[in-house]
Amino acid sequence: MEDEDVLRIRNLSVALPIGADRAHAISDLSLDLRRSEILCVVGESGSGKSVTALSTMGLLPRRLRADSGQILFKGEDLLRVPPVRMRGIRGHSISMIFQDPMTALNPLMTIGKQIAEVIAVHGGASRAERQRRIYAILDDVRLPEPERIANAYPHELSGGQRQRAMIAMALVLEPAVLIADEPTTALDVTTQAQILRLIQELQAGHRTGVLFITHDFGIVAEIADRGAVMQNGLLVEFGDAEQVLNRPRHPYTRSLIAAVPTLAPNRCARTAVARELLSVRGLEKSYSSGGGLFGRSARVVRAVHEVDFTIRRGETLGIVGESGSGKTTVARCIVRLLEADSGRIELDGTDLRALGGADMRRYRKRIQMIFQDPYASLNPRLKVGRLIAQGPLIHGTSLDEALERAYRLLDLVGLDRRAADRFPHEFSGGQRQRIGIARALALEPEVLIADEPVSSLDVSVQAQVLGLLADIRERFQLTMLFITHDLRVAAQVADRIAVMREGLIVEYGPVEDIFGNPRHPYTRELMDAVPGKDWAIPNADDTVARPSDGG
């Protein structure tokens, strides 16, 4: 192995079980990771990125097996070392940051004990030395009050703090290789920026080779030294990050980059808007937490405070902000999945908060919602046709007419009519989101509320769903409230933007003004945190076909 290469993957193939959609999860993969570099592996779901990471860590599920190739670390082939030797390497010389720290961390152990366990398993140290190293690494990952964090359980920390704790656990023994599997996907844009900066600093300080798995080309532009692009288990592009981002050679890479939304507002998509349709005035919503046991007093959390906005007919208002800013609470109050404490929610002059059950049911036809997680919001026991027809049936439409409407909507959202006879779990994430859109349109609403509808989708599928929503909006002159934490997406879909922070709207105006000249410090902070914000996305090659979102 060359001195500069800390990890070498040679001709690796990992077989899938019989009956899978292809023979191999990874086919003939060869990659080098150098010491002191960040190599980003990019691709959509099913491309083989995570299987590459799990193969290197010796953590492949039993149904998968590496049937050829080598993974060389300091002269040893990790595919052929005994299990006891692999346990010595894993966590000590090669560590991994997992995508979801809440499921990867032990909920029954404090953060300090979990880090101490890593130290103890790999050679141990005195109790005083373990304590010193735990506090030092927690301080290195910028966690406040290391002693308090060390004594906290995972559920007592925020998402960003949990991810920092997992990074601390991965780095406490100063590994030569760090594998980061989508470590920022579920984080807010500002927390994401902090984690990326932290990984860069720690990687440079420890001369660690980082294999960073992502589907976000903005992250590649922000941190990568080199980039590798995978498609259906094959490595289709590999080179310096600057070349991959700005002069991609493979059609698949060009199609992925073409699907990345820009921060420049999409002015050509704007339509003329008419009179006000939805008005929110003085909206308030608070929650109480704690209290009731052992004499503890309840704590009141103000989720939404004095929120005012209007949406004109045919217009899209984008609400942006971090988790906990109140975005989703506003949406749920509007459709009365939550009851607001005070304020007015007027649809065409009628205050929805004043309506009783039967009257509200009639108005609910006019406002429908697309949820963030289509899998969780679709009844797994109902076939798709019945799911879409359910709303019209409740409102008195005959079964035949409701099913015929479901077939037409499946056509509209780009799915075959035969999808009506399948269950939600039989579809990909992008296809399930299309089903969610069809269900929301079944009652022919005037207002569509979309709550983070593309946040969990691959970049090309995201582009397709956004294009579908734009087409539906134009075709039916729909009014939309679009909630997102992704400023690139907001720039492409919104006519006006409301920026929320801690329950308040801190900035509100036309999308061109918000993106061109943000006035509030928080808005500027969000803009500065967008990964790859300075990357000028190259023009798409019109001859390149975009990837499909097929299951």
N, C-alpha and C positions, 0 to 999 in steps of 0.2 A: 504494500500500500504506500502511495506517495505521502510525504510528510504533510502536505497541505490537505489531503483528503482524510477526514475523520470517519467517514462512513461511505461505503461503496455498495450499491445494489447492482447486481449483474444478472441480466436475463431472467428476472424473477417472474414466475407464473404461479398464480393461485387459482386452483380449480373450484368451481361452484358445484353445488349438489346437482345430481341428475334431475332434469326437468326444469332447470332455471332457464332464463331467457337467453343466456349465452353460456359457453363452456367454461370461461375463465373470468374471475373478477379482475385479475391483472394478467396481462399477456406480455411476456418478454420485456419486462421493464428494466432499464438500466439508468441509474442516477448516481451522481457523486455529490456528497456534502462536504464542503471545506470547513476547516476550523475558522472560527471568527466570521462566518458569513450567515446570512439569512436567505434560505432558499424557500420560496413560496411555491407550493403545489396547488394549482388552480384547476377547477373543473366542476361540473354539475353533479347532482346526486346520482350515484351509480357509476361514477367515472373511475372509482378505484382508489381515491385519495385516502380515505380512512383505512381501507384494507392494507395499503402500503404501510401506514403507521402501525397498525396492529401486528403486521408481519414482523416489523423491526423490533417491536416490544415483546414478541413471543406470546401475544394475547389473542391470536386468531380463534374465533369460535370453532367448536369441534366439527361443524358441518363444512368448514373450509379447510383446505390444505395446500401448502406450497409444494407443487409437484416438480418444480425445476428451478434452477438458479441459485444465487448466493446473496447473502447479506453480510458483508465483511466489515468487522469492527476490530481494529488493532490486530489484524491477521486472523481473527477467529470468524468462522462462518456461523452466524447466529442461528441458522436453520438447523445446524447439526450439533450444537453444544448440548451437553446433558442438562436436564431441567434444573438441577441444583446449581450449575454454573450460570444458567440464564437468570436465575433468581438473584445471583450475586451481581450480575451486570445491570439488571432492571432496577431502576430507582437510584443506583449509585453512579454508573457510567452513562447510562441512557435513561432519561426521565421524560415523562409525558404530562402535558396539561390537557385535560379533557374539556369537551365542549360545555358540558353542564356540570358545574361544580357541586350543585345541590345533590345530584345523584351520585357523584364520584366521591364526595366526602362522607365519612361515617357520621350519621346524625346523633349517635349515642356517645361520641367522644369529643372532648374539647379540641380546638385547633392546635393548642400546644401539645397535647398528648398524641395527636396524629403525626405531627412533625417529629416528636421525640421517638415515635415508633420507627420512622424511617431511619433515624440515626442509629437506634438500637439494633435493628436488623442487619445493618451494614457496618459492623465492627464495634458499635457502641461507643460510649464515653462515660465519664463520671456524671453523676446527676448535676453537679454544678456546671460542668462543661456543656451538657445538653441544654440546660437552661440558658446559658450565655449564647449559644448558637441559635436557639429558637428566637430569643429577643432580637438578636442581631439580624437574622434573615427577615423577620417581620418588619423591622425598621428599614431594611434594604428595599422592601417592596412597598414602602411608603404607607404602611398601615399605622394609624394614630394609636398611641397608647399601647405599645406591644404587650405589656403585661395584661391589660384588660382583654385584648384580642386573644391572647394565648389561653385565657380562661373562659372564653366564650364558645358556645356551640354554633354549628353552621347556621341554624335557623335564626340566630340572633344578629347575623351580619347581613348587610345589603348584598345585592348581586355582584357589584364591583369589588366589595371587600372579600367575598367568598372566592372570587377569581384570583385576587391577590394572594389569599391564603394558599390556594392551590399552587400558584407560581412559587411561593415560598417553599412549599413542601417539595416541589420538583427541583429546586435549585439549592437546597440546604447542603447537599453533598458535592456541589460544584461539578455536575456531570459534564462530560465532553460533548454530549449530544442532547439537545432539548427538542422534543417533538410537541408542537402546539396544534391541536386539532380543533379548528374553528373556535378559538378561545374567546372571541369577542362578538360572536353572532347575536347573542341574546342581550347585549349591553347597549345602553344609551350611547349616543354619538360622543358625548364628552367623556364618559367613562371609558369607552372604547379607545379614544385618543390617548388617555392616560395609561391604559394597559399596553398599548402599542409602544408608547414612549418608554415605559418601564422595561419591556422586553428588550428593546434596543439597547438601553443603558446597561442592563445586567449582562446581556450577551457580549457587549463590548468589554465590560469589566472583567469577565471570566473567560474570554476567548472561546465561548461556546459556539458550536455549530447548531443552528436552529433550522429545523424542518417545519415550516409554518404552512398548515393546510387551510385553505380558504376558498370561497367562491366569489370573493369581492376583489375586483381589479383595483379599486381604490386603495385597498390595503397593500397590494403589490406595489403600486406607485409610491406608497408612503414608506415602506420599510424594506423592500426586497433588494438583495444584491443580484440574485438570479431568479428566474421564473421557469416553472415546468407546467405545461398544460396537458391534462389527461382527458380522454374521451373514451367511454366504454371500455376501460381497462387498458387502453393503449396510450403511450406517451407520444403526443403529436407535435409538441414544440418544446424546446429546451434551450435557454440561452441567457445572456445578460438581461436584467429586468428592463433596461432602456430599450433594447431591441424587441423584446416580447411585447412591450406596451405600445411602442411607437412604430415599429416596422414588423408586425407579425407576418409570419410566412404561411402558416397553415390556414385554410379557409375556416376551420372550426374556431380557431383563436380570433380571427377577424370577426366572425359572427357573434362571438361572446362580447367582444369589445364594442361592437356596433349596438349591442343591446343595453349597454351601460347608460343610464340617464345622465344628462349633463346638469350643471348648476345654472345654466343659462335658461331663463323662463321661456317656455314654448309659446311665443306670442301668436304663431300662426294658428294655434288650436282654439283661440278665443272666439267666442260667439257673442253676438249682441244679446244683452239681457234686458228684461222688461221690469215690471213692478216687483216689489218685495213680496216674497212668498212665505218665508219662515223668519220669525223674529224671536230672539231670546233677550229678555230684559231682567236684570237684577237676579240672576240665577244663583242660588245658594244651596250647598249640600255639605253636611258635616257627618262624621262618623264618631262613635264613641268606642274606645278600646280600654280593656282592663276594668277594674271595679267589680264589686259584688262579692268577692271572696277575701276573707281575712282583713276586712275593713279598708281595702285599698280603694282609692278614689279613681273614678273613670277619667281617661284622658280624651279630650275632644280634638279630633283632627278635622280641620276645615279643608275639604277636598276641592270645593268650587266656591269662589267668593266673588260676588258682584260681576258675573260674566254677562256681557252684552255683545250681541252681534246680530246682523241681518244677512239673509241670503236671498238674492233676487231670483226670479224664475229663470231657469236655464243656466244658472251660475254654479261654479264649484268653489266652495270655501275650504281651504286646507287648514287644519289645526295641527300645529307642530309643537313638540316639546318632549322632555324626557319622561321616563316612567315616574308616576306619582305626580305629574303636573296637573292632572284633572281632565285630560282629553277624553278618555273613555267614559268617565263619570258624566261628563256633559252629554255625550251621545246617548247613554242609557237613560238619563233623565228626560231627554227629548222624546224617546219612544216609550217612556214610562215603564221601563224595566226596573228603574229606580225611581222613587218618589222624591222630588226636590223638596227642600225645606221651605223655600220661598222663591218668588220670582214669577215671571210670565213666560210661557212658551206658546207663541201664537202661530198657527198655521192658517194663512189666508184670513187673518183677523179673528180667528177663534182661539181662545185660551185653552189649550189642551189640559192644563192642570185642573181646570174647573169641570171637566167632563166626567160623568159617571161611567160605569163599566160598559153598558150597551152602547152609549154614544161614543166612547173612546174606541170601542171595537170597530165602529164604522170609520172613524178617522185613521185608525191604525193601517187600514188598507192604503192610505195615501202616503204613509211614511214606512219604509222598510229598511232593514239593516243587513249588511254583509259583515260577518264576524271574522276575527283575525284567524282563528283556527277552524277551518271548514270540517275537519275530522271530528272535533269535539262538538260542533254545533249541528251536525247531521245525525239523525237517529240511525244507529247502525243496524236496527232491525227492519227498517223499511227500505224497499227498493227505491231507486232514484226517481222513477216516474211518479210513485205515490208521494215521495217527499216533496216534489215540486207541485203536485196537485193538491197537497194538503190544505194550503191557505185558501184557494178558491172554494174547495169543498166546505170548509168551515163557514165561508161567507155565502153559501147557498147555491153555488154552481153545481150542475149535475156532474156525475162521475165521468161520463163520456166526454163532455165539454172540457172538464178540468184536465183529463188525460191528453186530449188533443192539444190543449194549450201547452202542456208539459212537453209534448213532442216538438211543437213549434219553437219553444224556448231552447230545447236542446240543440236544434238546428241553429238558432241564433247565436248561441255561445260556442259553436264549433264542435259539438259532440254528436256522434251517430245516434239515431233514434233507438238503436238497440241498447244504448246505455240505460234506458228506462227500466230494463229488466235485470239490472245488476245492483249490487249493494255498494255503499260508499267505500268499503275497504278494498274493493277491486280496482280502484282508480289511483292515479298518481296525485301528488299534492296540487299540481296545477289544474288537473282535471276536476278534483274536488272543489277547488275554488270556483271553477266555472259552474259547477252544479249549485254552489251557494249563491252565485249571481242569478242563475236561472230561477231559483226558489224565491229570491227577493223580488224578481220582476213579475212573478206569477200573478200578483194582485194589481199589476199595472199602476205602481205608485207614482206620485209626483215628486217625492223627495227620497233619495237613496243615501243612506248613511253607511259609509265604508270605513270600518275600524281596522286599520293596519292590514288591508286585504292582501298585500304582497310581501309582507315582511319576512315570511318564512320560505319564500320561493327562490329558486335559482334565477340568475340574472336574465336568461333568455325567456324563461317562463313568465317572470315578472313583466318583461316587456310585452309579451303577448296578452297578459291579463289587463295591463294598463291600456293597451291598444283596444281591447274589447270594450273596456269601460268607456273610453273616449268615443268609440263608435256608437255605443248604446246611448250615451248622453246626447250625441248629435241627432240620432235617429228619433228619439222620443222626447227631446227637449227636457231631459231630466234635470232637476236641481240636486246637487250633491254636497254632502258634508264629508270631506275626506280626511281621515285621521292618520297621521304617520309621524315617525321619528326620523325618517329619511328625507333630508332636505333636497336631495337630487330628485326623488319622486315628487315631492311637493312642487318643485319648480316646473315639472312637466304637466301636472294635472290641474293646478289651482289657478283661479282668476284672482282671488284674494287670499291673504294669509292671516291667521291669528296665531300668535306665538304665546304659549302658555307656560307659566312657571309657578309652582306651588299654589295652584288653584286660581291664579290671576291671569288675565290676558295682559301681557306687558307690551305688546306691539301688534298693530292691526292695520292692514292697508293692502293696496294692489300688489300683486306678486312682484312686479317690476321694481316697485319702490322698496319692498322688504329685502329683496335679493341684491338690488343695485346700491342701496344706501341704507343699511340697517342702522337704526338710531339707538336702540336699547342695548346696553352692554351684554345682556344675556343672549340676545339675537346674534350679536357679533361673536360671542363665545361659541354658539352652536355652529355658525358658519366656519369659524377657524378650526373646529374639531372634525370637520368632514374629511375622512381619509382620502388622500390623493386630490385634494381640492385644487392644487396647482397643476395637475396633470391635464394637458390639453388632449382630450380624447380624439384620436385620428378619425377622419371621415370614413364612413362605412363604404365597403366595396359593394356596389349595387348588384353585382353578379353573384354574391355569396348568399346562399340560402341560409336562413336562420334555423337553429335546431328546433325540433318539435318538443312538446311536453308530454309525449305519449307515455303510457304506463308501462 
